Amino acid sequence: MRSDELWRRVEAAAGPVGEMTPLLEKVRDCAWRITDPDVAGLDADALYEAVLPVAFAAADDKRRRAYEAIDAG
């Protein structure tokens, strides 16, 4: 899934994600670096609605690339 399409889907599900953009980029690229300050002050429901689609899309992309690598070998 292309990045711009992913952000459109997240915004459709959770509303504008402007303040969450740095967090969502961390979820997509390096989730292990997320700390308490990254999520401080964010509404739990909005957080789940925004983070889960990004996390699932990132995991699906990694899974797809792994299968392509296996098939190419």
SULGICOR-V119866 format. One record per residue. N is the residue number from 1. RES is the residue in one letter. PHI is phi in degrees with one decimal (NA if undefined). OMEGA is omega in whole degrees, -180 to 180 (none if undefined). BURIAL is # if it has 9 or more other C-alpha atoms within 8 Angstrom, else .. Layout:
# SULGICOR-V119866
n->N res->RES phi->PHI omega->OMEGA burial->BURIAL
n->N res->RES phi->PHI omega->OMEGA burial->BURIAL
This chain:
# SULGICOR-V119866
n->1 res->M phi->NA omega->180 burial->.
n->2 res->R phi->-70.8 omega->-175 burial->.
n->3 res->S phi->-58.8 omega->-178 burial->.
n->4 res->D phi->-64.9 omega->177 burial->.
n->5 res->E phi->-67.0 omega->178 burial->.
n->6 res->L phi->-60.5 omega->-179 burial->#
n->7 res->W phi->-63.3 omega->178 burial->.
n->8 res->R phi->-62.4 omega->179 burial->.
n->9 res->R phi->-66.1 omega->178 burial->.
n->10 res->V phi->-64.2 omega->179 burial->#
n->11 res->E phi->-63.4 omega->177 burial->#
n->12 res->A phi->-65.1 omega->-179 burial->.
n->13 res->A phi->-81.6 omega->-171 burial->.
n->14 res->A phi->-114.1 omega->-175 burial->#
n->15 res->G phi->89.3 omega->-179 burial->.
n->16 res->P phi->-56.2 omega->-175 burial->.
n->17 res->V phi->-111.4 omega->-175 burial->#
n->18 res->G phi->-48.1 omega->-179 burial->.
n->19 res->E phi->-72.7 omega->-179 burial->.
n->20 res->M phi->-95.1 omega->-176 burial->.
n->21 res->T phi->-54.2 omega->179 burial->.
n->22 res->P phi->-60.4 omega->178 burial->.
n->23 res->L phi->-63.9 omega->-178 burial->#
n->24 res->L phi->-65.7 omega->175 burial->#
n->25 res->E phi->-66.7 omega->176 burial->#
n->26 res->K phi->-66.0 omega->178 burial->#
n->27 res->V phi->-58.5 omega->-178 burial->#
n->28 res->R phi->-68.9 omega->-170 burial->#
n->29 res->D phi->-102.3 omega->-174 burial->.
n->30 res->C phi->-157.2 omega->-174 burial->#
n->31 res->A phi->-58.1 omega->-179 burial->.
n->32 res->W phi->-66.9 omega->-180 burial->.
n->33 res->R phi->-96.8 omega->180 burial->.
n->34 res->I phi->-72.0 omega->-179 burial->#
n->35 res->T phi->-124.2 omega->179 burial->.
n->36 res->D phi->-53.7 omega->179 burial->.
n->37 res->P phi->-60.9 omega->179 burial->.
n->38 res->D phi->-65.9 omega->-177 burial->.
n->39 res->V phi->-112.4 omega->-179 burial->#
n->40 res->A phi->-60.1 omega->176 burial->.
n->41 res->G phi->81.1 omega->180 burial->.
n->42 res->L phi->-90.6 omega->178 burial->.
n->43 res->D phi->-65.0 omega->-176 burial->.
n->44 res->A phi->-59.7 omega->-179 burial->.
n->45 res->D phi->-64.9 omega->179 burial->.
n->46 res->A phi->-63.9 omega->179 burial->#
n->47 res->L phi->-61.9 omega->179 burial->#
n->48 res->Y phi->-61.8 omega->-179 burial->.
n->49 res->E phi->-64.6 omega->180 burial->#
n->50 res->A phi->-89.0 omega->-173 burial->#
n->51 res->V phi->-75.2 omega->-175 burial->#
n->52 res->L phi->-59.0 omega->179 burial->.
n->53 res->P phi->-61.0 omega->180 burial->#
n->54 res->V phi->-67.8 omega->180 burial->#
n->55 res->A phi->-63.8 omega->179 burial->#
n->56 res->F phi->-65.6 omega->179 burial->.
n->57 res->A phi->-64.5 omega->179 burial->#
n->58 res->A phi->-64.9 omega->179 burial->#
n->59 res->A phi->-65.3 omega->180 burial->.
n->60 res->D phi->-65.6 omega->178 burial->.
n->61 res->D phi->-63.6 omega->178 burial->#
n->62 res->K phi->-65.2 omega->178 burial->.
n->63 res->R phi->-63.1 omega->-179 burial->.
n->64 res->R phi->-62.6 omega->179 burial->.
n->65 res->R phi->-65.2 omega->178 burial->.
n->66 res->A phi->-65.0 omega->178 burial->.
n->67 res->Y phi->-63.7 omega->178 burial->.
n->68 res->E phi->-63.8 omega->179 burial->.
n->69 res->A phi->-65.8 omega->179 burial->.
n->70 res->I phi->-64.8 omega->-180 burial->.
n->71 res->D phi->-67.0 omega->-179 burial->.
n->72 res->A phi->-74.3 omega->-176 burial->.
n->73 res->G phi->-80.9 omega->none burial->.
